[in-house]
Amino acid sequence: MSLLVWVAVVLIGGAGSVARFYVDGLVGSAFRTGFPYGTLVVNLSGAVVLGLLTGLALTGDAALLAGTAAVGSYTTFSTWILETQRLTEERQYRKALLNIVVSLVLGVAAAEVGRLIGAHL
């Protein structure tokens, strides 16, 4: 892997993290319900984009930069799990279960929608 690719991963990964922080904050401030809508929106939009990239059948450095650096730094599995665990600590079991089910079901559907779009481009 070249130095240019490493630098691109750092820059694109940083931009993805900043985008996640911004979108999560924007959505979270719009919906002050105690449910982690910001993370849900981030992860679902990332699933669509990752599905799209899969449908486009990117390979090599393009797949690394778009999939891992951009989408991988934008989406967040760990925050999703932490927020779900926080909901259970607060005895908000319905919200925790809803977060798990909605994230998984809509995440798989979002990835498939993205893949179908990418396959037809």
A tleap script that builds the chain and sets N, CA, C and O, in Angstrom:
source leaprc.protein.ff14SB
mol = sequence {
  NMET SER LEU LEU VAL TRP VAL ALA VAL VAL
  LEU ILE GLY GLY ALA GLY SER VAL ALA ARG
  PHE TYR VAL ASP GLY LEU VAL GLY SER ALA
  PHE ARG THR GLY PHE PRO TYR GLY THR LEU
  VAL VAL ASN LEU SER GLY ALA VAL VAL LEU
  GLY LEU LEU THR GLY LEU ALA LEU THR GLY
  ASP ALA ALA LEU LEU ALA GLY THR ALA ALA
  VAL GLY SER TYR THR THR PHE SER THR TRP
  ILE LEU GLU THR GLN ARG LEU THR GLU GLU
  ARG GLN TYR ARG LYS ALA LEU LEU ASN ILE
  VAL VAL SER LEU VAL LEU GLY VAL ALA ALA
  ALA GLU VAL GLY ARG LEU ILE GLY ALA HIE
  CLEU
}
set mol.1.N position { 0.847 -1.159 0.000 }
set mol.1.CA position { 0.000 0.000 0.000 }
set mol.1.C position { 0.900 1.233 0.000 }
set mol.1.O position { 1.872 1.312 0.752 }
set mol.2.N position { 0.559 2.183 -0.853 }
set mol.2.CA position { 1.408 3.357 -1.011 }
set mol.2.C position { 1.165 4.380 0.106 }
set mol.2.O position { 0.163 4.334 0.818 }
set mol.3.N position { 2.110 5.286 0.224 }
set mol.3.CA position { 1.991 6.367 1.194 }
set mol.3.C position { 0.769 7.229 0.879 }
set mol.3.O position { 0.085 7.697 1.789 }
set mol.4.N position { 0.499 7.437 -0.398 }
set mol.4.CA position { -0.662 8.230 -0.803 }
set mol.4.C position { -1.967 7.602 -0.315 }
set mol.4.O position { -2.868 8.310 0.134 }
set mol.5.N position { -2.070 6.286 -0.402 }
set mol.5.CA position { -3.271 5.595 0.079 }
set mol.5.C position { -3.386 5.740 1.596 }
set mol.5.O position { -4.481 5.977 2.107 }
set mol.6.N position { -2.285 5.602 2.318 }
set mol.6.CA position { -2.302 5.773 3.775 }
set mol.6.C position { -2.771 7.180 4.155 }
set mol.6.O position { -3.589 7.347 5.060 }
set mol.7.N position { -2.251 8.176 3.462 }
set mol.7.CA position { -2.642 9.563 3.737 }
set mol.7.C position { -4.131 9.753 3.421 }
set mol.7.O position { -4.853 10.418 4.163 }
set mol.8.N position { -4.571 9.166 2.323 }
set mol.8.CA position { -5.988 9.272 1.957 }
set mol.8.C position { -6.884 8.612 3.000 }
set mol.8.O position { -7.945 9.146 3.326 }
set mol.9.N position { -6.475 7.461 3.529 }
set mol.9.CA position { -7.247 6.784 4.578 }
set mol.9.C position { -7.363 7.688 5.800 }
set mol.9.O position { -8.441 7.811 6.381 }
set mol.10.N position { -6.270 8.314 6.191 }
set mol.10.CA position { -6.279 9.207 7.356 }
set mol.10.C position { -7.219 10.383 7.121 }
set mol.10.O position { -8.041 10.701 7.980 }
set mol.11.N position { -7.103 11.027 5.973 }
set mol.11.CA position { -7.923 12.210 5.689 }
set mol.11.C position { -9.400 11.861 5.512 }
set mol.11.O position { -10.274 12.526 6.066 }
set mol.12.N position { -9.664 10.822 4.743 }
set mol.12.CA position { -11.060 10.421 4.511 }
set mol.12.C position { -11.672 9.878 5.800 }
set mol.12.O position { -12.828 10.166 6.110 }
set mol.13.N position { -10.900 9.093 6.551 }
set mol.13.CA position { -11.389 8.577 7.824 }
set mol.13.C position { -11.708 9.701 8.800 }
set mol.13.O position { -12.710 9.646 9.512 }
set mol.14.N position { -10.866 10.705 8.832 }
set mol.14.CA position { -11.127 11.861 9.689 }
set mol.14.C position { -12.390 12.587 9.267 }
set mol.14.O position { -13.186 12.997 10.112 }
set mol.15.N position { -12.577 12.747 7.970 }
set mol.15.CA position { -13.782 13.414 7.464 }
set mol.15.C position { -15.033 12.597 7.797 }
set mol.15.O position { -16.069 13.163 8.145 }
set mol.16.N position { -14.940 11.283 7.692 }
set mol.16.CA position { -16.079 10.427 8.039 }
set mol.16.C position { -16.449 10.541 9.504 }
set mol.16.O position { -17.630 10.569 9.849 }
set mol.17.N position { -15.450 10.606 10.366 }
set mol.17.CA position { -15.701 10.754 11.800 }
set mol.17.C position { -16.349 12.091 12.118 }
set mol.17.O position { -17.262 12.165 12.941 }
set mol.18.N position { -15.884 13.137 11.473 }
set mol.18.CA position { -16.468 14.462 11.679 }
set mol.18.C position { -17.910 14.483 11.176 }
set mol.18.O position { -18.788 15.054 11.822 }
set mol.19.N position { -18.150 13.861 10.023 }
set mol.19.CA position { -19.512 13.795 9.484 }
set mol.19.C position { -20.432 13.048 10.446 }
set mol.19.O position { -21.569 13.466 10.665 }
set mol.20.N position { -19.953 11.953 11.018 }
set mol.20.CA position { -20.749 11.198 11.996 }
set mol.20.C position { -21.076 12.073 13.202 }
set mol.20.O position { -22.225 12.114 13.643 }
set mol.21.N position { -20.095 12.761 13.728 }
set mol.21.CA position { -20.293 13.635 14.880 }
set mol.21.C position { -21.340 14.708 14.567 }
set mol.21.O position { -22.206 14.997 15.393 }
set mol.22.N position { -21.255 15.291 13.376 }
set mol.22.CA position { -22.180 16.350 12.968 }
set mol.22.C position { -23.604 15.815 12.799 }
set mol.22.O position { -24.551 16.377 13.350 }
set mol.23.N position { -23.753 14.733 12.041 }
set mol.23.CA position { -25.087 14.178 11.790 }
set mol.23.C position { -25.720 13.694 13.089 }
set mol.23.O position { -26.895 13.958 13.341 }
set mol.24.N position { -24.959 12.994 13.908 }
set mol.24.CA position { -25.474 12.504 15.186 }
set mol.24.C position { -25.953 13.668 16.056 }
set mol.24.O position { -27.026 13.596 16.655 }
set mol.25.N position { -25.173 14.720 16.123 }
set mol.25.CA position { -25.551 15.883 16.914 }
set mol.25.C position { -26.771 16.591 16.363 }
set mol.25.O position { -27.652 17.002 17.118 }
set mol.26.N position { -26.826 16.733 15.055 }
set mol.26.CA position { -27.962 17.395 14.404 }
set mol.26.C position { -29.256 16.635 14.637 }
set mol.26.O position { -30.269 17.221 15.020 }
set mol.27.N position { -29.221 15.336 14.407 }
set mol.27.CA position { -30.416 14.504 14.592 }
set mol.27.C position { -30.767 14.397 16.068 }
set mol.27.O position { -31.935 14.496 16.445 }
set mol.28.N position { -29.762 14.196 16.894 }
set mol.28.CA position { -30.001 14.067 18.332 }
set mol.28.C position { -30.640 15.309 18.934 }
set mol.28.O position { -31.481 15.202 19.826 }
set mol.29.N position { -30.251 16.482 18.455 }
set mol.29.CA position { -30.840 17.715 18.987 }
set mol.29.C position { -32.262 17.930 18.469 }
set mol.29.O position { -33.056 18.618 19.111 }
set mol.30.N position { -32.583 17.357 17.334 }
set mol.30.CA position { -33.939 17.487 16.788 }
set mol.30.C position { -34.915 16.551 17.492 }
set mol.30.O position { -36.101 16.862 17.611 }
set mol.31.N position { -34.423 15.411 17.956 }
set mol.31.CA position { -35.258 14.415 18.630 }
set mol.31.C position { -34.729 14.182 20.035 }
set mol.31.O position { -33.845 13.347 20.229 }
set mol.32.N position { -35.232 14.879 20.982 }
set mol.32.CA position { -34.771 14.758 22.377 }
set mol.32.C position { -35.694 13.806 23.134 }
set mol.32.O position { -36.438 14.224 24.022 }
set mol.33.N position { -35.641 12.533 22.779 }
set mol.33.CA position { -36.552 11.554 23.379 }
set mol.33.C position { -35.845 10.525 24.237 }
set mol.33.O position { -36.502 9.698 24.870 }
set mol.34.N position { -34.535 10.556 24.272 }
set mol.34.CA position { -33.805 9.534 25.000 }
set mol.34.C position { -33.490 8.324 24.129 }
set mol.34.O position { -32.745 7.436 24.544 }
set mol.35.N position { -34.054 8.286 22.925 }
set mol.35.CA position { -33.756 7.210 21.983 }
set mol.35.C position { -32.612 7.686 21.089 }
set mol.35.O position { -32.615 8.844 20.672 }
set mol.36.N position { -31.642 6.838 20.784 }
set mol.36.CA position { -30.459 7.263 20.016 }
set mol.36.C position { -30.712 7.384 18.505 }
set mol.36.O position { -30.132 6.654 17.701 }
set mol.37.N position { -31.590 8.319 18.149 }
set mol.37.CA position { -31.913 8.518 16.727 }
set mol.37.C position { -30.704 8.934 15.900 }
set mol.37.O position { -30.594 8.552 14.735 }
set mol.38.N position { -29.799 9.708 16.481 }
set mol.38.CA position { -28.622 10.155 15.742 }
set mol.38.C position { -27.786 8.990 15.248 }
set mol.38.O position { -27.406 8.941 14.078 }
set mol.39.N position { -27.505 8.067 16.128 }
set mol.39.CA position { -26.727 6.885 15.749 }
set mol.39.C position { -27.493 6.035 14.747 }
set mol.39.O position { -26.902 5.493 13.813 }
set mol.40.N position { -28.790 5.915 14.930 }
set mol.40.CA position { -29.613 5.143 13.999 }
set mol.40.C position { -29.534 5.742 12.595 }
set mol.40.O position { -29.329 5.013 11.625 }
set mol.41.N position { -29.692 7.050 12.479 }
set mol.41.CA position { -29.625 7.706 11.166 }
set mol.41.C position { -28.240 7.541 10.547 }
set mol.41.O position { -28.119 7.260 9.354 }
set mol.42.N position { -27.211 7.713 11.345 }
set mol.42.CA position { -25.845 7.539 10.845 }
set mol.42.C position { -25.648 6.121 10.312 }
set mol.42.O position { -25.167 5.938 9.194 }
set mol.43.N position { -26.017 5.126 11.105 }
set mol.43.CA position { -25.777 3.747 10.697 }
set mol.43.C position { -26.641 3.333 9.506 }
set mol.43.O position { -26.178 2.583 8.646 }
set mol.44.N position { -27.881 3.806 9.440 }
set mol.44.CA position { -28.729 3.458 8.294 }
set mol.44.C position { -28.234 4.135 7.025 }
set mol.44.O position { -28.190 3.502 5.970 }
set mol.45.N position { -27.867 5.390 7.104 }
set mol.45.CA position { -27.349 6.060 5.909 }
set mol.45.C position { -26.027 5.431 5.473 }
set mol.45.O position { -25.758 5.312 4.278 }
set mol.46.N position { -25.207 5.029 6.438 }
set mol.46.CA position { -23.967 4.338 6.097 }
set mol.46.C position { -24.222 2.988 5.454 }
set mol.46.O position { -23.484 2.584 4.555 }
set mol.47.N position { -25.261 2.279 5.900 }
set mol.47.CA position { -25.608 0.986 5.303 }
set mol.47.C position { -26.033 1.160 3.845 }
set mol.47.O position { -25.688 0.344 2.990 }
set mol.48.N position { -26.780 2.224 3.569 }
set mol.48.CA position { -27.174 2.495 2.176 }
set mol.48.C position { -25.933 2.732 1.323 }
set mol.48.O position { -25.801 2.167 0.238 }
set mol.49.N position { -25.033 3.563 1.814 }
set mol.49.CA position { -23.824 3.884 1.054 }
set mol.49.C position { -22.946 2.648 0.872 }
set mol.49.O position { -22.414 2.425 -0.216 }
set mol.50.N position { -22.789 1.850 1.912 }
set mol.50.CA position { -21.974 0.646 1.788 }
set mol.50.C position { -22.615 -0.344 0.818 }
set mol.50.O position { -21.917 -0.993 0.039 }
set mol.51.N position { -23.933 -0.459 0.865 }
set mol.51.CA position { -24.635 -1.286 -0.113 }
set mol.51.C position { -24.432 -0.772 -1.527 }
set mol.51.O position { -24.226 -1.555 -2.453 }
set mol.52.N position { -24.489 0.539 -1.694 }
set mol.52.CA position { -24.260 1.149 -3.006 }
set mol.52.C position { -22.867 0.819 -3.518 }
set mol.52.O position { -22.696 0.455 -4.681 }
set mol.53.N position { -21.882 0.944 -2.656 }
set mol.53.CA position { -20.508 0.629 -3.050 }
set mol.53.C position { -20.363 -0.838 -3.420 }
set mol.53.O position { -19.628 -1.183 -4.345 }
set mol.54.N position { -21.066 -1.700 -2.694 }
set mol.54.CA position { -21.041 -3.129 -3.014 }
set mol.54.C position { -21.664 -3.373 -4.383 }
set mol.54.O position { -21.140 -4.148 -5.183 }
set mol.55.N position { -22.783 -2.708 -4.646 }
set mol.55.CA position { -23.440 -2.843 -5.941 }
set mol.55.C position { -22.588 -2.338 -7.088 }
set mol.55.O position { -22.665 -2.849 -8.206 }
set mol.56.N position { -21.776 -1.333 -6.807 }
set mol.56.CA position { -20.878 -0.804 -7.836 }
set mol.56.C position { -19.674 -1.712 -8.057 }
set mol.56.O position { -18.936 -1.545 -9.027 }
set mol.57.N position { -19.477 -2.673 -7.155 }
set mol.57.CA position { -18.386 -3.651 -7.237 }
set mol.57.C position { -17.020 -2.977 -7.295 }
set mol.57.O position { -16.191 -3.308 -8.142 }
set mol.58.N position { -16.793 -2.036 -6.394 }
set mol.58.CA position { -15.478 -1.404 -6.315 }
set mol.58.C position { -14.447 -2.417 -5.840 }
set mol.58.O position { -14.770 -3.340 -5.093 }
set mol.59.N position { -13.228 -2.242 -6.271 }
set mol.59.CA position { -12.146 -3.133 -5.849 }
set mol.59.C position { -10.912 -2.304 -5.510 }
set mol.59.O position { -10.854 -1.105 -5.784 }
set mol.60.N position { -9.944 -2.959 -4.918 }
set mol.60.CA position { -8.641 -2.346 -4.651 }
set mol.60.C position { -8.708 -1.125 -3.764 }
set mol.60.O position { -9.455 -1.079 -2.786 }
set mol.61.N position { -7.903 -0.127 -4.133 }
set mol.61.CA position { -7.817 1.091 -3.329 }
set mol.61.C position { -9.141 1.843 -3.275 }
set mol.61.O position { -9.465 2.447 -2.252 }
set mol.62.N position { -9.905 1.814 -4.351 }
set mol.62.CA position { -11.203 2.508 -4.360 }
set mol.62.C position { -12.128 1.910 -3.301 }
set mol.62.O position { -12.796 2.647 -2.576 }
set mol.63.N position { -12.172 0.597 -3.208 }
set mol.63.CA position { -13.008 -0.067 -2.203 }
set mol.63.C position { -12.497 0.235 -0.797 }
set mol.63.O position { -13.292 0.471 0.112 }
set mol.64.N position { -11.193 0.231 -0.614 }
set mol.64.CA position { -10.596 0.535 0.685 }
set mol.64.C position { -10.939 1.952 1.125 }
set mol.64.O position { -11.357 2.171 2.262 }
set mol.65.N position { -10.764 2.907 0.227 }
set mol.65.CA position { -10.994 4.302 0.586 }
set mol.65.C position { -12.471 4.610 0.786 }
set mol.65.O position { -12.841 5.301 1.736 }
set mol.66.N position { -13.304 4.107 -0.091 }
set mol.66.CA position { -14.737 4.396 0.018 }
set mol.66.C position { -15.387 3.595 1.135 }
set mol.66.O position { -16.137 4.148 1.940 }
set mol.67.N position { -15.109 2.310 1.189 }
set mol.67.CA position { -15.774 1.446 2.158 }
set mol.67.C position { -15.201 1.538 3.554 }
set mol.67.O position { -15.933 1.781 4.513 }
set mol.68.N position { -13.914 1.348 3.679 }
set mol.68.CA position { -13.299 1.314 5.002 }
set mol.68.C position { -13.038 2.708 5.549 }
set mol.68.O position { -13.441 3.020 6.670 }
set mol.69.N position { -12.376 3.538 4.776 }
set mol.69.CA position { -12.010 4.863 5.281 }
set mol.69.C position { -13.234 5.752 5.443 }
set mol.69.O position { -13.412 6.359 6.499 }
set mol.70.N position { -14.074 5.842 4.431 }
set mol.70.CA position { -15.211 6.766 4.490 }
set mol.70.C position { -16.370 6.202 5.309 }
set mol.70.O position { -16.745 6.772 6.334 }
set mol.71.N position { -16.931 5.092 4.859 }
set mol.71.CA position { -18.118 4.553 5.530 }
set mol.71.C position { -17.758 3.926 6.876 }
set mol.71.O position { -18.517 4.053 7.838 }
set mol.72.N position { -16.631 3.264 6.954 }
set mol.72.CA position { -16.218 2.642 8.209 }
set mol.72.C position { -15.983 3.645 9.317 }
set mol.72.O position { -16.258 3.357 10.482 }
set mol.73.N position { -15.482 4.812 8.977 }
set mol.73.CA position { -15.265 5.839 10.000 }
set mol.73.C position { -16.541 6.622 10.291 }
set mol.73.O position { -16.667 7.230 11.353 }
set mol.74.N position { -17.480 6.609 9.360 }
set mol.74.CA position { -18.750 7.319 9.531 }
set mol.74.C position { -19.720 6.532 10.412 }
set mol.74.O position { -20.348 7.098 11.306 }
set mol.75.N position { -19.842 5.244 10.162 }
set mol.75.CA position { -20.778 4.423 10.931 }
set mol.75.C position { -20.147 3.998 12.248 }
set mol.75.O position { -18.936 4.114 12.433 }
set mol.76.N position { -20.985 3.498 13.170 }
set mol.76.CA position { -20.448 3.164 14.482 }
set mol.76.C position { -21.215 2.031 15.143 }
set mol.76.O position { -22.332 2.213 15.627 }
set mol.77.N position { -20.606 0.882 15.154 }
set mol.77.CA position { -21.171 -0.274 15.852 }
set mol.77.C position { -21.027 -0.103 17.362 }
set mol.77.O position { -21.949 -0.410 18.118 }
set mol.78.N position { -19.888 0.378 17.789 }
set mol.78.CA position { -19.622 0.475 19.227 }
set mol.78.C position { -20.562 1.460 19.914 }
set mol.78.O position { -21.035 1.188 21.017 }
set mol.79.N position { -20.837 2.586 19.287 }
set mol.79.CA position { -21.763 3.546 19.887 }
set mol.79.C position { -23.162 2.963 19.959 }
set mol.79.O position { -23.866 3.152 20.951 }
set mol.80.N position { -23.567 2.257 18.917 }
set mol.80.CA position { -24.887 1.601 18.899 }
set mol.80.C position { -25.025 0.643 20.086 }
set mol.80.O position { -26.042 0.648 20.780 }
set mol.81.N position { -24.007 -0.168 20.310 }
set mol.81.CA position { -24.037 -1.117 21.420 }
set mol.81.C position { -24.012 -0.384 22.761 }
set mol.81.O position { -24.766 -0.733 23.669 }
set mol.82.N position { -23.161 0.621 22.892 }
set mol.82.CA position { -23.068 1.368 24.139 }
set mol.82.C position { -24.390 2.059 24.469 }
set mol.82.O position { -24.831 2.043 25.618 }
set mol.83.N position { -25.023 2.663 23.463 }
set mol.83.CA position { -26.297 3.334 23.706 }
set mol.83.C position { -27.391 2.335 24.072 }
set mol.83.O position { -28.252 2.631 24.900 }
set mol.84.N position { -27.361 1.171 23.466 }
set mol.84.CA position { -28.328 0.131 23.816 }
set mol.84.C position { -28.102 -0.338 25.248 }
set mol.84.O position { -29.058 -0.520 26.003 }
set mol.85.N position { -26.860 -0.532 25.618 }
set mol.85.CA position { -26.529 -0.937 26.981 }
set mol.85.C position { -26.943 0.143 27.976 }
set mol.85.O position { -27.439 -0.168 29.058 }
set mol.86.N position { -26.742 1.410 27.616 }
set mol.86.CA position { -27.150 2.526 28.482 }
set mol.86.C position { -28.661 2.511 28.700 }
set mol.86.O position { -29.134 2.752 29.810 }
set mol.87.N position { -29.415 2.228 27.641 }
set mol.87.CA position { -30.873 2.144 27.771 }
set mol.87.C position { -31.270 1.037 28.739 }
set mol.87.O position { -32.202 1.209 29.524 }
set mol.88.N position { -30.578 -0.089 28.693 }
set mol.88.CA position { -30.919 -1.174 29.622 }
set mol.88.C position { -30.545 -0.801 31.054 }
set mol.88.O position { -31.267 -1.154 31.986 }
set mol.89.N position { -29.433 -0.096 31.247 }
set mol.89.CA position { -29.060 0.365 32.589 }
set mol.89.C position { -30.129 1.291 33.157 }
set mol.89.O position { -30.382 1.296 34.362 }
set mol.90.N position { -30.753 2.073 32.282 }
set mol.90.CA position { -31.807 2.995 32.707 }
set mol.90.C position { -33.178 2.315 32.751 }
set mol.90.O position { -34.209 2.967 32.921 }
set mol.91.N position { -33.161 1.002 32.594 }
set mol.91.CA position { -34.387 0.191 32.609 }
set mol.91.C position { -35.380 0.587 31.517 }
set mol.91.O position { -36.592 0.453 31.688 }
set mol.92.N position { -34.864 1.065 30.420 }
set mol.92.CA position { -35.692 1.401 29.265 }
set mol.92.C position { -35.598 0.236 28.268 }
set mol.92.O position { -35.081 0.378 27.160 }
set mol.93.N position { -36.104 -0.893 28.695 }
set mol.93.CA position { -35.946 -2.138 27.952 }
set mol.93.C position { -36.639 -2.098 26.597 }
set mol.93.O position { -36.121 -2.647 25.624 }
set mol.94.N position { -37.786 -1.468 26.521 }
set mol.94.CA position { -38.492 -1.386 25.234 }
set mol.94.C position { -37.674 -0.593 24.219 }
set mol.94.O position { -37.550 -0.995 23.062 }
set mol.95.N position { -37.119 0.533 24.658 }
set mol.95.CA position { -36.284 1.334 23.763 }
set mol.95.C position { -35.034 0.569 23.353 }
set mol.95.O position { -34.619 0.637 22.196 }
set mol.96.N position { -34.433 -0.153 24.280 }
set mol.96.CA position { -33.233 -0.929 23.972 }
set mol.96.C position { -33.547 -2.009 22.938 }
set mol.96.O position { -32.808 -2.180 21.969 }
set mol.97.N position { -34.638 -2.730 23.149 }
set mol.97.CA position { -35.029 -3.767 22.199 }
set mol.97.C position { -35.391 -3.159 20.847 }
set mol.97.O position { -35.033 -3.697 19.799 }
set mol.98.N position { -36.097 -2.047 20.880 }
set mol.98.CA position { -36.451 -1.355 19.640 }
set mol.98.C position { -35.195 -0.913 18.892 }
set mol.98.O position { -35.125 -1.023 17.668 }
set mol.99.N position { -34.214 -0.418 19.625 }
set mol.99.CA position { -32.960 0.007 19.000 }
set mol.99.C position { -32.264 -1.168 18.310 }
set mol.99.O position { -31.726 -1.020 17.212 }
set mol.100.N position { -32.276 -2.315 18.948 }
set mol.100.CA position { -31.642 -3.495 18.354 }
set mol.100.C position { -32.405 -3.949 17.111 }
set mol.100.O position { -31.816 -4.121 16.044 }
set mol.101.N position { -33.691 -4.138 17.249 }
set mol.101.CA position { -34.502 -4.676 16.146 }
set mol.101.C position { -34.547 -3.717 14.960 }
set mol.101.O position { -34.328 -4.122 13.819 }
set mol.102.N position { -34.833 -2.448 15.234 }
set mol.102.CA position { -34.929 -1.469 14.148 }
set mol.102.C position { -33.589 -1.319 13.442 }
set mol.102.O position { -33.535 -1.278 12.212 }
set mol.103.N position { -32.517 -1.236 14.204 }
set mol.103.CA position { -31.193 -1.089 13.592 }
set mol.103.C position { -30.847 -2.273 12.700 }
set mol.103.O position { -30.337 -2.089 11.595 }
set mol.104.N position { -31.118 -3.475 13.167 }
set mol.104.CA position { -30.787 -4.662 12.368 }
set mol.104.C position { -31.681 -4.803 11.141 }
set mol.104.O position { -31.190 -4.996 10.029 }
set mol.105.N position { -32.987 -4.707 11.343 }
set mol.105.CA position { -33.917 -4.901 10.226 }
set mol.105.C position { -33.759 -3.804 9.178 }
set mol.105.O position { -33.603 -4.088 7.990 }
set mol.106.N position { -33.799 -2.550 9.625 }
set mol.106.CA position { -33.670 -1.453 8.666 }
set mol.106.C position { -32.255 -1.363 8.098 }
set mol.106.O position { -32.077 -0.939 6.956 }
set mol.107.N position { -31.251 -1.754 8.878 }
set mol.107.CA position { -29.878 -1.743 8.378 }
set mol.107.C position { -29.674 -2.713 7.232 }
set mol.107.O position { -29.050 -2.372 6.227 }
set mol.108.N position { -30.194 -3.913 7.377 }
set mol.108.CA position { -30.088 -4.901 6.292 }
set mol.108.C position { -30.886 -4.429 5.076 }
set mol.108.O position { -30.426 -4.554 3.941 }
set mol.109.N position { -32.074 -3.889 5.315 }
set mol.109.CA position { -32.894 -3.383 4.203 }
set mol.109.C position { -32.200 -2.205 3.514 }
set mol.109.O position { -32.207 -2.115 2.287 }
set mol.110.N position { -31.607 -1.311 4.290 }
set mol.110.CA position { -30.913 -0.158 3.715 }
set mol.110.C position { -29.724 -0.594 2.865 }
set mol.110.O position { -29.493 -0.043 1.788 }
set mol.111.N position { -28.976 -1.573 3.340 }
set mol.111.CA position { -27.837 -2.079 2.570 }
set mol.111.C position { -28.305 -2.706 1.261 }
set mol.111.O position { -27.661 -2.540 0.225 }
set mol.112.N position { -29.409 -3.415 1.305 }
set mol.112.CA position { -29.931 -4.039 0.088 }
set mol.112.C position { -30.428 -2.989 -0.903 }
set mol.112.O position { -30.206 -3.118 -2.107 }
set mol.113.N position { -31.092 -1.961 -0.407 }
set mol.113.CA position { -31.531 -0.874 -1.291 }
set mol.113.C position { -30.322 -0.231 -1.959 }
set mol.113.O position { -30.327 0.001 -3.168 }
set mol.114.N position { -29.308 0.051 -1.189 }
set mol.114.CA position { -28.090 0.626 -1.752 }
set mol.114.C position { -27.438 -0.286 -2.769 }
set mol.114.O position { -26.975 0.172 -3.813 }
set mol.115.N position { -27.400 -1.581 -2.467 }
set mol.115.CA position { -26.797 -2.550 -3.399 }
set mol.115.C position { -27.560 -2.595 -4.711 }
set mol.115.O position { -26.962 -2.628 -5.787 }
set mol.116.N position { -28.879 -2.597 -4.617 }
set mol.116.CA position { -29.705 -2.618 -5.838 }
set mol.116.C position { -29.491 -1.362 -6.679 }
set mol.116.O position { -29.399 -1.433 -7.905 }
set mol.117.N position { -29.414 -0.236 -6.024 }
set mol.117.CA position { -29.158 1.019 -6.754 }
set mol.117.C position { -27.792 0.954 -7.426 }
set mol.117.O position { -27.657 1.277 -8.606 }
set mol.118.N position { -26.783 0.537 -6.672 }
set mol.118.CA position { -25.436 0.452 -7.219 }
set mol.118.C position { -25.324 -0.530 -8.374 }
set mol.118.O position { -24.586 -0.287 -9.329 }
set mol.119.N position { -26.049 -1.632 -8.292 }
set mol.119.CA position { -25.996 -2.637 -9.368 }
set mol.119.C position { -26.625 -2.138 -10.651 }
set mol.119.O position { -26.320 -2.639 -11.733 }
set mol.120.N position { -27.510 -1.144 -10.535 }
set mol.120.CA position { -28.196 -0.624 -11.721 }
set mol.120.C position { -27.589 0.665 -12.256 }
set mol.120.O position { -28.114 1.256 -13.199 }
set mol.121.N position { -26.502 1.095 -11.668 }
set mol.121.CA position { -25.828 2.315 -12.180 }
set mol.121.C position { -24.797 1.972 -13.221 }
set mol.121.O position { -24.139 2.865 -13.756 }
savepdb mol mol.pdb
quit
